[in-house]
Amino acid sequence: MATATAMYHSGMNPLKKISRITGEKVEIVKGDRRRRLHKAFLRYHDPKNWPLLREALKEMGRADLIGNGKQQLIPKNQPAGMEGSGYNAPRKKNSNAGDGVSLKVKPQKGRVLTQHTGLPPRDDGAQKPKRPASRPTTKPAARPASKPAPKR
């Protein structure tokens, strides 16, 4: 069992000595709200997470991380227009537009198109053709059973 899986299911640290009475306990996050909060802290740069993070930082007594300065984690107020729409990263070429329409990449000479750079899906839904069998599908003849070696 992997270390993380063992920690999750047992609530104990498998890297330390484990017994029924003693052992280092590990806090496991199983509640929906706390999971969302952990994910929001990992993606603190996403404006959709800022209201949840503001509330959590105030509860933890870390309101000093809320503000518009360099030392703050998230801005004090939600920017106008960011509340309901999707966030578009300024440096991301293939990000989705706020209305859910993806940007198209125009083919250029000498550039290979893949599913990640703008190759359209197959129209006919056909799969790759199967290769013909190179050998006949008949089974080889069974070999005769070998005789056991004589005993001495």
C-alpha positions as CSV (number, residue, x, y, z in Angstrom):
1,M,0.0,0.0,0.0
2,A,1.3,3.5,-0.8
3,T,2.3,5.8,2.0
4,A,-0.4,8.3,1.3
5,T,-3.1,5.6,1.1
6,A,-2.0,4.1,4.4
7,M,-2.1,7.5,6.0
8,Y,-5.6,8.2,4.6
9,H,-7.2,5.0,5.7
10,S,-5.5,4.5,9.0
11,G,-5.0,8.1,10.2
12,M,-1.5,7.2,11.4
13,N,1.9,8.0,10.0
14,P,3.4,4.8,8.6
15,L,6.9,6.3,8.6
16,K,6.9,6.2,12.4
17,K,6.4,3.2,14.6
18,I,2.7,2.2,14.7
19,S,1.0,0.4,17.5
20,R,-2.6,0.2,18.8
21,I,-1.8,2.5,21.7
22,T,0.9,4.9,20.5
23,G,1.7,6.3,17.1
24,E,1.8,9.6,15.3
25,K,-1.6,10.6,14.3
26,V,-2.1,12.4,10.9
27,E,-5.1,14.7,10.4
28,I,-7.1,13.6,7.4
29,V,-9.4,16.0,5.5
30,K,-12.6,14.2,4.6
31,G,-15.2,17.0,4.8
32,D,-16.4,18.6,1.6
33,R,-15.9,22.2,2.8
34,R,-12.4,21.6,3.9
35,R,-11.5,19.8,0.7
36,R,-12.7,22.8,-1.3
37,L,-10.8,25.1,1.0
38,H,-7.5,23.1,0.4
39,K,-8.1,23.2,-3.4
40,A,-8.8,27.0,-3.2
41,F,-5.5,27.5,-1.3
42,L,-3.6,25.6,-4.0
43,R,-5.3,27.7,-6.7
44,Y,-5.2,31.0,-4.9
45,H,-4.6,32.9,-8.1
46,D,-8.1,32.0,-9.5
47,P,-10.6,34.8,-8.7
48,K,-13.4,32.3,-8.3
49,N,-11.6,31.1,-5.1
50,W,-11.0,34.6,-3.5
51,P,-14.3,34.9,-1.6
52,L,-13.7,31.5,0.1
53,L,-10.1,32.3,0.8
54,R,-11.0,35.7,2.3
55,E,-13.4,34.1,4.7
56,A,-11.0,31.4,5.7
57,L,-8.0,33.7,6.2
58,K,-10.1,36.0,8.5
59,E,-11.2,32.9,10.5
60,M,-7.6,31.8,10.9
61,G,-6.5,35.3,12.0
62,R,-4.4,35.9,8.9
63,A,-6.2,39.0,7.6
64,D,-2.8,40.4,6.9
65,L,-2.6,38.2,3.8
66,I,-5.7,40.0,2.3
67,G,-4.8,43.2,0.4
68,N,-3.4,44.7,-2.8
69,G,0.3,44.8,-1.9
70,K,3.1,42.5,-2.9
71,Q,3.0,40.6,0.5
72,Q,-0.7,39.8,0.3
73,L,-2.0,36.6,-1.1
74,I,-5.4,37.8,-2.5
75,P,-6.8,41.2,-3.2
76,K,-9.1,43.0,-0.7
77,N,-12.1,43.3,-3.1
78,Q,-13.4,41.2,-5.9
79,P,-12.6,42.9,-9.3
80,A,-15.6,44.0,-11.3
81,G,-16.6,41.5,-14.0
82,M,-14.9,38.6,-12.3
83,E,-17.8,37.4,-10.1
84,G,-19.7,35.3,-12.6
85,S,-17.5,35.0,-15.7
86,G,-14.6,32.6,-16.2
87,Y,-11.0,33.7,-15.7
88,N,-8.7,34.0,-18.7
89,A,-5.0,33.8,-18.0
90,P,-3.2,36.7,-19.8
91,R,-0.3,34.5,-20.9
92,K,-2.2,31.4,-21.8
93,K,-2.6,31.1,-25.6
94,N,-5.2,28.4,-25.7
95,S,-7.4,29.5,-22.8
96,N,-11.2,29.4,-23.1
97,A,-13.1,32.5,-23.6
98,G,-15.4,33.5,-20.8
99,D,-18.5,32.4,-22.7
100,G,-17.3,28.9,-23.1
101,V,-16.2,29.2,-26.8
102,S,-12.7,27.9,-27.3
103,L,-10.2,29.8,-29.3
104,K,-9.2,28.3,-32.7
105,V,-5.6,28.0,-33.8
106,K,-5.0,28.7,-37.5
107,P,-2.7,26.2,-39.2
108,Q,0.7,27.6,-40.3
109,K,3.0,26.2,-42.9
110,G,5.5,23.7,-41.4
111,R,3.5,23.4,-38.1
112,V,2.2,20.0,-37.1
113,L,-1.4,20.0,-35.7
114,T,-2.3,17.8,-32.8
115,Q,-5.4,17.6,-30.6
116,H,-3.7,20.1,-28.3
117,T,-2.8,22.6,-30.9
118,G,-6.0,22.8,-33.0
119,L,-6.6,19.5,-34.8
120,P,-10.3,19.1,-35.4
121,P,-12.0,15.8,-34.3
122,R,-12.7,13.2,-37.0
123,D,-16.0,13.8,-38.8
124,D,-16.9,10.2,-39.7
125,G,-16.0,8.8,-36.2
126,A,-14.0,6.0,-37.9
127,Q,-11.3,4.3,-36.0
128,K,-7.8,3.4,-37.2
129,P,-8.0,0.6,-39.7
130,K,-6.8,-2.8,-38.4
131,R,-3.7,-4.3,-39.9
132,P,-4.2,-7.6,-41.8
133,A,-2.9,-10.7,-40.1
134,S,0.6,-11.6,-41.4
135,R,0.3,-15.2,-40.4
136,P,-2.4,-17.8,-40.7
137,T,-4.6,-18.1,-37.6
138,T,-4.3,-21.9,-37.4
139,K,-2.8,-23.4,-34.3
140,P,0.4,-25.4,-34.6
141,A,0.2,-29.2,-34.2
142,A,0.7,-30.5,-30.6
143,R,4.1,-31.9,-29.9
144,P,4.3,-35.5,-28.7
145,A,4.8,-36.0,-25.0
146,S,8.4,-36.7,-24.0
147,K,9.3,-39.9,-22.3
148,P,10.5,-39.7,-18.7
149,A,14.2,-40.5,-18.2
150,P,14.9,-44.1,-17.0
151,K,15.6,-44.5,-13.3
152,R,19.0,-45.9,-12.2
